[in-house]
Amino acid sequence: MPLGYLNLVLHAHLPYVRHPEYPEFLEEQWLFEAISETYLPIIQMLDGLARDQVPFRLTMSVTPTLAGMLADPLLQDRYQERLAKLSELASREVERTRWEPEFHPLAIMHLEQFTKAQETYLAWDRNPLNGLLRHQKTGNLELIGCAATHALLPTLMAQPTSVHAQIEQGCREHERHFGCRPRGMWLPECGFAPGMDRILADCGVDFVFLDTHGVLMANPLPNQGVYAPLRCPESGLVVAARDLESSRQVWSRMEGYPGDPAYRDFYRDVGFDLDLDYLKPYLVGNGARGMLGIKYHRITGPGDKKLPYDPVLAASKVREHAEHFVKNRQNQAGFLAESLHGKPALITAPYDAELFGHWWHEGPMWLDQVFRLSASHPEALQPVTIPEYLQIFPDTQPSLPAYSTWGEGGYCSFWLNGNNDWIYPHLHAVADRMNALAEAYPDPTPLVRRALNQAARECLLLQSSDWSFILTTGAHAEYAAKRIRDHTLNFLTLESSIKDNDIDVTALACIESLNNPFPDLDYRIFASNPVKAI
């Protein structure tokens, strides 16, 4: 038995940004960048570990909106077109930098990365979910679910039918994409409120993750802090909490590994550096400058002057930081073993998946090294998933976690403040009205059922926490506000046509074509007695 267990968790999520009404759309680039820079590199990293027979365990959530986009034929076509364009630009960069020895090898590196992304993408039939599913089948990867549209569930507890709808639809989508309902679930923004545990358990969810204070202030107080799971007394839901120390070493702006001067600078991109006329064929929309994913500089320091990126130097830093992380976790586990009376500590380290590769270019390489180093000293630290841990230690302390989220303030403040509080009256009113529709139409005609299902989609999309997050940050705020207005208006239009028995088939088809997640959605999940609706 090791001194401790490392529970690494990646949360993969993007809002639903599919816009067939335009030939190309700026916000769709969020998905395309994440595929090239995060999801495919993570799959390549897992493939390498499996090929080399390195024992590893990783937990990863894939939200229903992200899974739906990854499996969408329109977005698959658009991603391939985008990748082809960027590969063309990278080829031109290889030629342009031929007489620039500090940049020419980097141009070749980027072209090779785009080529490898294309090969991996096609190898998994243009759907990265297939690559993840392979590792789930071997038992190395624990894929968990998430609420349907990443809604901040504590803010919906006044309408428990909406909380149920978000969780149940999330489980159904997970089953549609991966062939089984998820054993665990990532709570959006780690948001938890007492009472949610019963809804989660009713939907078949066995375990979730919370931020540190959600468990430290549980009732009764946890005997082992955040280093062992808790079990909610009434529902039996198991809860694991984030370890602050392991989180800080990766997340912290001041102390975190991604800010090291040797790593590739995210913000210094050829999309802003090179001649605009040269770049125009590769820019999106109106030709405004933007990220193109080709970056020649390293972080260097806080100033504007940046040195050329050095992959060899970066690789040495990856090794150094992986060794530092694993050694610290081993020391941490040894220290905790004394206070836990010899029971191995469970160190839960959750991160946004998009940090690895997208924001932190070297992140997937760091993960690879962490697993390889852990495998070389299994007596000190072993990677584990929650189901495996519970098989070894089934007895967990009964305790009810406290209301909490992660993020600034720790209590929803980033998603509920003066910049975005105007959305919640609309969100709650639509949720109430959707519940009323589900109650009023238990057995509708096929056309009315279509309209009811689309109304449910609009309600779920409106509830996404991404819109309130964007309104707080200020970046793309107009887009977020428009999404809130559009989903609200679509719902009200559908509601009125259903009640008046005057459904415009053409208008309904138009809305369906624009907002088409969850093809198997049954609006009755919003009913007050959802068991009858399922």
N, C-alpha and C positions, 0 to 999 in steps of 0.2 A: 504494500500500500504506500503511495507516495506521500510526501509531506503536504502537498496541496494539489488542487485541481484547477485548471485554467479554463474558464467558460467564455470563449471568444464568441461575440455575437455581432453580426453585421446587419444593419437595417437598410434594405434597398427600396427606395421609393422615389417616384416622380409623380406630379399631378397629371391628370388626363389632359394632354395637349395635342389633340388630333384635330386638324382643320382641313378637311377635304374641300372646303369652299374656296381655298386659295391654292395656287400651284406650288407655293412654298411658304412656310410660316416661320417667323423668327423663333417662337417659343418651342417649336418642334426640335430645334437644334439642341435643347436641353437633353432630350432623349438620345439623339444621335451622338452627342459628345460622351454621354454616360456609357453608351454601348461600346464605343471605341476605346474609351479611356479607363472604364471601371469594370463593366460586366464581362467583356471578353477577356481582359487581362486576368481577372479573378478566376475565370474558368481555365485559362491557360496555366495559371499557378496551381490550381487543384489537379489538373491533368499531370503536371510535372511531379507533384508529390505522389500521386497514385502510380505513375510510371516507375518512380524510384522506390516504391514500396515504403514510403515514409508514413508511419502511423500518425494520423491527425484527426481531429474532431472540430468541426466548425458549425455554428448555428447561424442561419441566414434567413431573414424575412424577405419575401418578395410581395409587395403590396398588390392588390387586385388591379389598380389602375395601371401600374407598371407592367404587370403580367399581360394585361389586355393589350397594351400598346406593343409589347415585344412580339405578340402573336398576331398582330393586325397586318394583313397583306398590304394595305396601302402604305403604312409606315415602313414595312419591310422593303417595299420597292423604293420608297423615298430615301431610306437609309443607304441602300446600295448605290443609288444615284449620287448621294452626297459623298459617300466614301470614294466613288470613282473620281469625282471632281477634286477631292483633296489629294488623292493619289496623283492625279495629273499635276496639281500644283507642286507636290513634293518632287515629282520628276523634273519639273522646271527649275525647282530650287537646287537640285543636284547639279544641273547645268550652270545655273547662275552663280553658284558659289565655288565653281571649279578652281578658281584662283584665290580662294579665301580659305587657307588651311585651318583656321580656327572654327569655321562654320561648315565646311564641306562634309566632314565625317558626320556631323549632326544632321545635315540634310539627307544623307544616305540612311542614317538611323531612322529618321521619320518615315522615309519611303518604305523601309523594311517593316516598320510597325504597321503602317496602313495595309501593306500587302499581307502581313500575318493576320491582321484583323479580318480582312476579306476571306482568307482561307479558313479561319476558325468559324466565321459566320456561316459560310457555305457548308462546312463540315457538320454543323448542327441544324441543317435545313432552314437557315435564316432565322432561327429562334433560339436565343441563348438559354431559354428555359430547358431545352433538351439537354444541354450540357450540364446544367445544375442537377437535373433529374437523374442523370447517370451516377453522380456522386451520392445522391440521396439513396439510390438503390444499393450502393455498397456499404451504407451505414456510416460513411465518413462525414456526410453533410446532413444536418437536421434542418429541413426547410420548414419554416413556420409561416403562419398567415398574418393578416392584418385586417383592420376594419375596411369596409368596401372602398371608401374614398378618403381614408385617412382623416376622418372626422375627430375632433377633440372631444372625446366621449363625455368627460365630466360636465361640459357645458350643455350636453343634451339630456342630462339625467332628469330634467323636468318632463321630458317626453321619453319614457323608457321604451316605448315602441320603436323609436328611432335608434336608440342604442342597440336594441335587439336586431333591428333591420341591418344596421351597419355590420354587426358581428356575424350574424347568420349569413348575409350575402358574401362577406369576406371568406367564410368557411366554404361556401358553395363554389365560389370562384377558384379557391385553392384546389378543391377537388376536381374541378373542370380541367385545370391546367396540369395538375400533378397526379391525378388518379386517386387521391385519398384526402379526407378532411385533415386539417392540421392538428397535431397534438398540442402545439403551443401557438401563442399569438403575440405579436409585437403590438402593444397599445400605442396608438399614435401619440407622439410627443411624450410617451411614457405616462399618459394621463390616466389617473385612477381616482375613483370616488367610491366610498363604501356603498354596496348594493350592486355595483358592476360585476362583482365576483359571481353573484348568483346567475346573472344573465350569461356571462361567459361560460360557466359550468353547464347551464342549460343547453348551450350550443355545442357542448362536447369539448370545450377547450380545457386542457389539463394544467397549463402553466403559462405565466406571463412574466415580463420584466418591468421593474419600476426603478425610479431614481432613488438615490441613497436615503433621503429623508423620508420617503414614503414607507420604508421598512423600519428605520430607526425610531420613528414615532408611532409604530404600530401599537395596538392594544390587545394583549399586554405587550410590554417592551420585549424585544427579541433577546434571548439569552446569549446568542452568538453573533449579534450585530448583523452585518450584511454578509457574513461568511458562511451562512447556511440558509437554505430556503425556509420560508414560512408556509403554513397551510391555513387558508381562511376557514374559520371554525364551522360555518354553516354550509358552505358550498363545496369545500374540499379543494378549491383552486390553489395551486402552488405558485408562490411568488418568489422571485429572485431579484436582488437589488444590485445596482452598480457599485463597484469598488472605486472610490475617489482617487486613490493613488495611481492605479493603472490607467485610469481615465486621463488624469492630469498630464501624464508623460506623453500622451499622444495628442490630446485636445488643446492643451494650454497654448495660447498665443505666444507667451513669453518663454515657457520652458519646453514646449512640445517638440518632438522630433521633426515634424514637417517644416519648421521654420529654420532649420539649419542652413547656413550660407552655402553649403555644397549642393543642396538640392535644386532641382529645376524650378525656375520662377514661373508661377502660374500666370501672372498678369502681363509679363513681357512676351508678346505674341506678334508674329509677322503681320497679322491683320491690322496692327497699329503702326508697325515699323516701316513697312515697304511702301513703294509708290502706289498710289490709289488706282491709277489706270491699269497697272500690272495686276492688281488684286481683284478688280471689279468682276471678272467672270466667276469668281469664287465666293463673293460676298452674298449674303442672303437679303432678299427683299429689295429695298430701294438703293442698295449699294453702299449703305453706311458701314463704316469700319466696325469690325467685330472679331471675335476669337476664331481662328482657323486651325488651332491645334498644333501649329509648328512653332516651337519655342527654342531659341538658341542660347538663352542666358540662364545663369544660376542666380539664386537669391542674393548672394554676395554680401549684402548688408542693407541697412534701412534707407540708404540714399538712392538716387536715380541711377547712379553709375553701376552697371552690371557687367560682370565678367562672363566670358563664354562658358557654357555648360561643359563639365568634364564628367562623362559617364563613369570613368574609372574611379575618380574621387568620390562620386555619389555612391557607387557600389560599396566602397570601403566604409562609408558612413552608414549605409544600410546594415552592414554586418555589425558595426560598432553599436548601433542603436538597438538592433535585435538582441545582441549579447547583453546590453545594459538592461533591457526590458525583462528578459528571461531571468537574469541573475537577480534582479530586484524582486521578481515574483517568487523566486526560490527562497530568497532571504525573508520575504514577507510571510511565506507559508511556514517557514521554520519558526519565526517569531510567534505566529498565531497558534502554532501547534501547542505551545505551552499554555496559552490562555484558553484554548478549546479542549484542554485535557487530552491531547493526543489525537483528536479527531481531525482529519485533513480539512483544511479550509477550502471553501468554494470561492474562487476569485472570479467574479463576473465582470467582464470588460466589453461593454457594448459601444459600437461606433456606427455612424452613418457609413454605409458602404461606399458612397460616392466620394468620401474622403480619400479612399485608396485608389489611386490612379488618376482621378480627375483633378482634385485639388492638390493631392500629394502624389506626384508622378511615380515616385519610388515606393509607394505604399504596398502594392501587391508583392514586390520583391521583399519588403520588410516582413510581411505576413509569412511568406515562404520561409524566410530564415528563422522566424520565431518557431514555426512548427518543426523545422529540422533540428534546431538547437534543443527544443523540448524533448524530441525523440532520442537525443543522445544522452539525456539524463532523466529517464522515466521515474527513477526512484525519488527525484526531487519535485518534479512538476509534470502532471499529465493533462493534456487537453481532454475535455469532457463535454457532453451535452447534458441538459437537465434530465431527460429520461434515463440516461445511463447512471447519473449520480443518484437518482431516486431508487434505482435497482440495488445500488450498494448500500444506501442509507435511506430506507423507506420511512423511518420515523422522523417526522418534522414537527416543529413546535406550532401549535394552533395559535394564530394571532391574526387580527384584522388590520391590514395596512391603512395608512392615513391618506387623506385627499392630497394629491401631489401631481406634479408634472416635472419633466426636466426642463432645461432652458432657463433663461434669465428670470429671477424671482422665484422659480420653483412652484408657482401656483397659478398657472394659466396666464400670467400677466402679459406675456409676449403675444398671446393670441386674443387678449381681451383688454383693450386699452383705448385711449382717446383717438387713436388712428383708425380703429376698426370696430368700435362698439356699435356703430350704426347698422352693421349687418345682422346682428343677433335678433332684433325684433322680426325681421323678414324670415330668417332661418327658422325661428320657433313657430311663427305663424304657418309657414309652409309645412312644417312637420306635423302640426295639429291637423291641418287640412288633409294631409296625406293619410293620416290615421282615420279621419272621418270618411274619406273615399273608400279605404280598404274595408271599413265596417259596412258602408252603404251598398257595396256592389259585390256580394259574395259569389255570384254566379252570372257574370255579364256575358253579352254576346261577344263573338270573336273580335269585332272592331272596337268595342268599348274596352275589352281586355287589352288590346294593343295600346290604346290611349292611356289606360291606367298604368300599364307597365312603363310607358315612357314618362308619365308623371312621376313615378317612383324613381326613375333614373335621374330626372332633373332634381328631385329632392335630395337624393344621395350626393350628386355632384355639387349642389349648393353647399352641402355640409362640410366640404373638404377644408381642413385646417390650413391648406396652402394659401388660400385667398387672404385670410387674416394675417398669416405670416408675411406675405408679400406686402400687404398694406403697412405693416409695421416697419419693414426694412426700407420701403420707399422705392425699391427697384422693381420695375414692371408694374407699378401700382395701378396704372390705367387699365392694364390688361386684367388684373385681378378684379377691379371694380366692375369692368364690363362682364366678366364671367358671372359675378354675383347677380347683376341686373338681368343678364340673358337667361340664366337658369330660373330665376324667380318669374320672369315674364313668361317663359315657356310653360312653367308649371301652371300659372294662373290661366293662361290661354287654354291649356288642356283641361283643367278643372272646369272651366266655364263650358267648354264644348261637351264634356261628359254630362254635366248636370242638365244642359239644355237639349241633350240628345241631338246635337248638331255638329258632328265630327267631320271636319274637312279632311278627306283622305289624303289629298295632295299636301296640305300643310303638315299633317301628321307624318307623312313619309319624309318630308324635308327635315323636320326636327329629328326623326329617327336616324337619318343619314348623317347628321352633324354630331349627335351625341349618342353613340351606339355601344357603350360598354355593357357588359353583363347580358349577353344574348339570352340567357336562360332565366332572367329575373322574373320572379313572381311577386306582383305588387302586394300580395296578401301577407308578406312578411311584416308589413306595417300594421296588421290587425292587432287589436288588443289581446286576442287569444291566438297567438301565432301557431300554437301546436295544431290547431284545426286547419290553419292555412297551408301547412307544409305538406 
